[in-house]
Amino acid sequence: MLPRWLLTLLGFVSTAAATLKASEKLEFQGALYHVHRIERAQLGSLELRWLGKDGKPLRDFEGLRKELAEEGKRIAFATNGGIYENGPKPCGLTVCAGKELVPLNLNPGEGNFFLKPNGVFYVDDVKGAGVLEAAEYSRSGLKPRLATQSGPMLMRKGVLHPAFNVNSPNKRLRNAVGVHASTGQVIFVMSDRDDRIKGRVTFHQLCQFFLHLGCQDALFLDGDISDMLVDPDKDAKLTPNTFAAMFVVPR
């Protein structure tokens, strides 16, 4: 095994965030990203959790960690799901362990979630993972094991959302999920939290990075509150940021 200092030098160990102990760190077109990939063959390990065993929202990574600890598990990977409202309750479709907890939301509204087209990321244990526009998903007949709705849709079949502007000045912390066009690999991406220059990106930049990674379909998850965990230490202090549904790979 390579020593930790060499892994850090090569970019495989993040020095930008204490909780990102072993993620892939990539720079592209002047922006800095953390990338976590899940191969299609390993998608059965990916879960989406929102409510605990008591029926109440887990609320944050600490709540997720405690829930897993009761099952004798730890977090191997975790990141926030889609945009939410008071509760915290997901704004749109949420499917956990094959059960629909929140229905698809096709209503108009304000904010990123309602910037149509918005979309749905899902994992079907037979068909694999995918990202569809929300209206497209409503006609699909899919019954996935997990699904989250968020918005805006970054791109579908390589076509960027029509609202995105290459010259936009709106650079923010952002995270998203895409599916590799040829392998079905799921790719979670988050711009770097600590670097306030390279870690702040436009929607257009984020799309270009997903295209660079081989994704034709990708969905925005959330902005400034976003965070990502990769194999945190047992006693690590986790972000207090509130989330609704959270993606997790337990171990």
Protein Blocks (a to p, Z undefined) as FASTA:
>chain_A
ZZfklmmmnopacfkbmklmbbcdddeehiacddddddfklmmmpccdfbdfkopaehia
mlmmmmmmmnopacfbdcddddddehiacfbdcdeehiafbdcdfbdcedjklmccdddd
dddfklopadddfklmmmnopacfbdcdddddfbgghiacfkbcfkbcbdcddddddddf
klopacdddddfklmmlmpccfklmmmmmmmnopabdcdfbdmlpccdehiafklccdfb
dcfddcdddZZ
